Amino acid sequence: MPDELPIRKIIHVDMDAFYASVEQMDNPSLIGKPIAVGGGSARGVISAASYEARKYGVKSAMSGRLAEKLCPELIFVKHRFDRYKEISTQIRSIFLDYTDLVEPLSLDEAYLDVTENKIGLPSATLIAQKIRQRIADEIGLTASAGISINKFVAKIASDYNKPNGQKTVNPEDVLQFLEDLDIRKFYGVGKVTAEKMYQKGIFTGKDLKDKSLEYLEENFGKSGKHYYYIVRGIHNSEVKPNRIRKSLAAERTFSENLSSEIFMLEKLEHIAEEVSRRLTHTNVSGKTITLKIKYSDFTLQTRSKTLPYFINDKSIILENAKDLLYQERLKNSVRLLGISLSNLNTDKSESKNSLKAEEKSVSVQLKFDF
């Protein structure tokens, strides 16, 4: 019989409309009003929207111009990333009172492994409640949480009772929970993949589960194996406190479309300087440089090259970004340019134990206290 895998207690905590909520907390006159963080300029893009704004269809990554059409009463607020980082640090300190196994995904969300925790509480559900209550009492913000046996299910669950709620998917309920799930709710299944699945008659987790491993690999490539296991509740990636950064980037959206490469070079210099600053601040370097180009018709193009050595110097980054810019003729005028460095000197080979573990049979312990 295959080895039995341990059942973990994983919490995914996700702050509710984090940037917007911080702005409303710091400026009570904004409470109850539709606000958007960022997006205030003619070509601006929204970073976050309050729940009042979301009722009108306003959401992150939307242009400010479109958001204003959807919600004429929308209030635009400038970013204050230093403030968001300050609050994020306070939230993380609360997490660390319960477990050292905290894996931040961004400023506003993180995974916590509380299988063994600092307060000796066997119920992950109660720990999540305590954490959310402390965030509300000590900081003044609300958070939602998902609790289950692995990171994948916990992340999906955290979205169920937003805002200011939580959902526990007990071990015995995981398989049914996943079977009933709309395929669009599966974390990692984007819009394009979901459309492809719809075309093949896959609308729910049960439809996905009915497909063989061979079928999924044939139709979805390497991701096929991932889909095969996650719909069976098998996702054994550990919570990693020291998440390894895979890339570092900076980009700029311009107030007016640029059609001259000469003007773009000036913008690239500022972007390269920002990337270099961030690399130096985090003490990392990279080998692969990627130039991101978004055209005026919103089509996106990336051009990459890998060097035989690590770089973090502004002048070298800029020099290679220029090479990529001149690599081929631009298709249209440009509204956004970005530079990213990947293949960093922090990269390590990912452990293959997780995938091997996924290929084993898993016996869920029904009496496990959640």
C-alpha positions in Angstrom: 0.0 0.0 0.0 1.4 3.5 -0.8 2.7 5.6 2.0 0.0 7.7 3.6 0.6 11.4 3.5 0.1 13.7 6.5 -3.0 15.9 6.7 -2.1 19.5 7.3 -4.1 22.4 8.7 -3.7 25.3 6.4 -5.2 28.8 6.7 -5.3 31.2 3.8 -5.8 34.8 5.1 -6.9 37.4 2.6 -7.4 41.0 3.6 -10.6 42.6 2.4 -10.0 45.2 -0.4 -6.8 45.9 1.4 -5.5 49.1 -0.2 -8.9 50.7 -0.3 -9.7 49.7 3.2 -6.5 51.2 4.5 -7.5 54.5 2.8 -11.0 54.4 4.3 -9.5 53.6 7.7 -7.1 56.5 7.6 -9.7 58.9 6.1 -13.1 58.2 7.7 -14.8 60.6 5.3 -14.2 57.9 2.6 -16.0 55.2 4.6 -19.1 53.9 2.8 -18.1 55.6 -0.4 -17.0 54.0 -3.8 -13.2 54.6 -4.0 -10.4 53.4 -6.2 -6.7 53.4 -5.4 -4.8 54.5 -8.4 -6.3 55.1 -11.8 -6.8 58.8 -11.3 -4.7 60.0 -14.3 -5.9 59.9 -17.9 -4.1 56.7 -18.5 -4.2 55.3 -15.0 -4.9 51.7 -14.0 -6.8 50.9 -10.8 -4.9 48.9 -8.1 -7.8 48.3 -5.8 -11.4 49.2 -5.4 -13.6 49.4 -2.3 -16.6 47.1 -2.0 -18.9 50.1 -2.6 -17.1 50.6 -5.9 -17.2 46.9 -6.8 -21.0 46.9 -6.8 -20.7 49.0 -10.0 -18.3 46.6 -11.6 -15.2 48.5 -10.8 -12.2 46.2 -10.1 -8.4 46.2 -10.0 -6.5 46.3 -13.3 -9.3 48.3 -14.9 -8.6 51.6 -16.5 -9.6 54.6 -14.5 -11.5 56.0 -17.4 -13.7 52.9 -17.7 -14.2 52.7 -14.0 -15.5 56.3 -13.9 -18.0 55.5 -16.6 -19.3 52.6 -14.6 -19.4 54.6 -11.4 -19.6 58.4 -11.9 -19.3 59.0 -8.2 -16.1 57.1 -7.9 -13.4 58.8 -5.8 -9.8 58.3 -6.9 -7.1 58.0 -4.2 -3.4 58.0 -4.7 -1.3 55.0 -3.8 0.6 55.0 -0.5 2.6 51.8 -0.7 4.8 52.7 2.3 1.6 52.8 4.4 0.4 49.5 3.0 3.7 47.8 3.8 3.6 49.2 7.3 0.1 47.7 7.9 1.2 44.4 6.2 4.1 44.1 8.7 1.7 44.6 11.6 -0.6 41.9 10.2 2.3 39.5 9.7 3.4 40.0 13.3 0.0 38.7 14.4 0.4 35.6 12.2 3.7 34.9 13.8 2.2 34.8 17.2 0.5 31.5 16.1 3.0 29.9 13.8 6.4 30.4 12.2 5.2 28.7 9.1 3.9 31.9 7.3 4.2 32.2 3.5 3.3 35.7 2.3 1.9 35.9 -1.2 1.6 39.6 -1.3 1.1 42.5 1.1 -2.5 41.4 1.7 -2.6 37.6 1.8 -0.6 34.7 3.2 -0.7 31.0 4.0 -0.3 29.7 7.5 0.4 26.1 8.5 -1.1 25.7 12.0 -0.9 21.9 12.1 1.4 22.5 15.1 0.9 26.0 16.5 2.3 28.1 19.2 -0.9 28.3 21.3 -1.6 24.5 21.3 -5.1 24.9 19.8 -6.1 21.9 17.8 -8.8 23.7 15.8 -7.5 25.6 12.7 -11.0 27.1 12.4 -10.8 28.7 15.9 -7.2 29.9 15.2 -8.5 31.7 12.0 -11.2 33.3 14.0 -8.8 34.6 16.6 -6.4 35.9 14.0 -9.2 37.8 12.2 -10.5 39.2 15.5 -7.1 40.5 16.4 -6.6 42.1 13.0 -10.0 43.9 13.5 -9.3 44.9 17.1 -5.6 45.9 16.9 -5.4 47.3 13.3 -9.0 48.2 12.4 -9.3 46.2 9.2 -11.3 43.1 8.2 -9.9 39.9 6.8 -11.4 36.7 5.3 -10.0 33.2 5.7 -10.2 29.8 4.2 -9.2 26.7 6.2 -8.6 23.2 4.8 -6.1 20.4 4.3 -3.9 22.1 1.7 -3.0 25.5 0.2 -5.1 25.0 -2.9 -8.4 24.4 -1.2 -7.8 26.9 1.6 -7.3 29.7 -1.0 -10.5 28.9 -2.8 -12.4 28.7 0.5 -11.1 32.2 1.6 -13.1 33.8 -1.2 -16.4 32.2 -0.2 -17.6 34.4 2.6 -15.9 37.7 1.7 -15.8 40.2 3.1 -15.1 39.6 6.8 -15.9 35.9 6.8 -14.3 32.5 6.7 -15.0 29.0 5.4 -13.7 25.7 6.6 -13.6 22.7 4.2 -13.2 19.7 6.4 -11.1 16.7 5.2 -14.3 14.6 4.6 -15.9 17.4 2.6 -12.9 18.2 0.3 -13.8 15.9 -2.6 -17.4 17.0 -2.8 -16.5 20.6 -2.4 -14.2 20.4 -5.4 -16.6 18.3 -7.5 -19.4 21.0 -7.0 -17.0 23.9 -7.8 -17.4 25.9 -11.0 -14.2 25.4 -13.0 -13.7 29.2 -13.0 -13.3 29.1 -9.3 -10.3 26.8 -9.5 -7.3 28.9 -8.5 -4.9 28.9 -11.4 -7.5 28.3 -14.1 -7.6 31.6 -16.0 -10.2 33.0 -18.4 -8.6 31.4 -21.5 -8.2 28.0 -19.9 -11.7 28.1 -18.6 -13.1 28.8 -22.1 -11.1 25.9 -23.5 -12.5 23.6 -20.8 -16.0 24.8 -21.5 -15.5 23.9 -25.2 -14.6 20.4 -24.1 -17.6 20.0 -21.8 -15.8 20.7 -18.5 -17.9 23.0 -16.4 -17.5 21.8 -12.9 -14.9 19.9 -10.8 -16.8 16.7 -11.3 -16.5 17.1 -15.1 -12.8 17.7 -14.7 -12.5 14.6 -12.4 -14.2 12.5 -15.0 -11.3 13.1 -17.5 -8.4 10.7 -17.5 -4.8 11.9 -16.8 -3.9 11.1 -20.4 -6.8 13.2 -21.7 -5.8 16.2 -19.6 -2.2 16.0 -20.5 -3.0 15.7 -24.2 -5.3 18.7 -24.1 -3.7 20.9 -21.5 0.0 20.0 -21.6 2.0 20.0 -18.4 -0.9 21.6 -16.5 -3.0 18.5 -17.2 -1.3 16.6 -14.5 -1.8 19.5 -12.0 -5.5 19.6 -12.8 -5.8 15.8 -12.5 -4.5 15.9 -8.9 -6.0 19.1 -7.5 -9.5 18.0 -8.4 -8.9 15.0 -6.2 -7.8 17.1 -3.3 -4.1 16.3 -3.8 -1.9 19.3 -3.5 1.0 18.8 -1.2 3.0 22.0 -1.6 4.3 23.0 1.8 3.9 26.4 3.4 7.3 28.0 2.8 8.2 30.8 5.2 11.0 32.1 3.0 9.4 32.2 -0.4 12.0 32.5 -3.1 11.5 35.5 -5.4 11.3 34.4 -9.0 11.5 37.8 -10.7 11.6 41.5 -10.1 10.0 44.1 -12.3 9.0 47.7 -12.8 6.7 49.2 -15.5 5.2 52.5 -16.5 1.9 53.4 -18.2 2.3 56.7 -20.2 -0.1 59.6 -20.2 0.1 59.6 -24.0 0.9 56.8 -26.4 4.6 56.8 -27.6 5.4 56.2 -31.2 9.0 57.2 -31.2 11.7 54.8 -29.9 13.8 57.9 -28.9 11.1 58.9 -26.4 10.8 55.3 -25.2 14.5 55.2 -24.4 14.1 58.0 -21.9 11.3 56.1 -20.2 13.3 52.9 -20.2 16.1 54.6 -18.4 13.8 55.5 -15.5 12.4 52.0 -15.4 15.9 50.4 -15.5 16.9 52.6 -12.6 13.9 51.5 -10.6 14.6 47.8 -11.3 18.2 48.2 -10.4 17.2 50.0 -7.1 14.9 47.1 -6.2 17.5 44.5 -7.0 20.1 46.3 -5.0 17.7 46.7 -2.1 16.9 43.0 -2.0 20.6 42.0 -2.7 19.7 39.9 -5.8 20.8 39.8 -9.4 19.3 38.1 -12.5 20.3 36.6 -15.8 17.2 36.8 -17.8 15.9 40.3 -18.8 12.4 40.7 -20.3 11.0 43.8 -22.0 7.2 44.1 -21.7 5.5 46.2 -24.4 1.7 47.0 -24.3 0.5 48.7 -27.4 -2.2 51.3 -27.8 -4.6 48.6 -28.9 -3.9 46.8 -25.6 -2.1 43.9 -27.2 0.9 42.7 -25.2 4.3 41.6 -26.4 7.4 40.4 -24.4 11.0 40.1 -25.6 13.6 38.3 -23.5 17.3 37.4 -23.5 19.3 35.4 -21.1 22.9 36.5 -20.3 25.8 34.2 -19.2 26.2 36.2 -16.0 24.1 37.9 -13.3 23.3 41.6 -13.5 21.7 44.3 -11.3 23.5 47.4 -12.5 21.3 50.1 -14.1 23.5 50.7 -17.1 23.7 47.0 -18.0 20.0 46.5 -17.6 19.3 49.6 -19.8 21.7 48.5 -22.4 20.1 45.1 -22.8 16.6 46.6 -22.6 17.6 48.8 -25.6 18.7 45.8 -27.5 15.3 44.2 -26.9 13.5 47.3 -27.9 15.4 47.4 -31.3 15.1 43.7 -31.7 12.2 44.1 -34.1 10.0 46.8 -35.4 7.2 48.0 -33.1 3.7 47.0 -34.2 1.9 50.1 -33.0 2.2 53.1 -30.7 3.0 52.1 -27.1 1.1 52.8 -23.9 3.2 50.8 -21.4 6.8 49.6 -21.1 8.2 47.3 -18.4 11.5 45.6 -17.5 11.8 42.5 -15.5 14.7 40.4 -14.3 14.3 36.7 -13.7 16.5 33.6 -13.3 17.7 35.2 -10.1 20.6 34.1 -8.0 18.1 33.2 -5.3 16.5 30.6 -7.5 16.8 27.0 -6.3 15.5 23.8 -7.7 12.1 23.2 -6.5 11.7 20.0 -4.4 10.1 17.2 -6.5 8.9 15.5 -3.4 5.6 17.3 -3.7 4.8 15.9 -7.2 6.0 12.5 -6.2 3.7 12.7 -3.2 0.8 13.7 -5.3 1.2 10.5 -7.3 0.5 8.4 -4.2 -2.9 7.5 -2.8 -4.1 9.7 0.0 -6.3 8.5 2.8 -8.1 11.4 4.3 -8.4 11.2 8.2 -12.0 11.9 8.8 -11.5 12.5 12.6 -8.9 15.2 12.0 -9.9 18.2 14.1 -10.5 21.3 12.0 
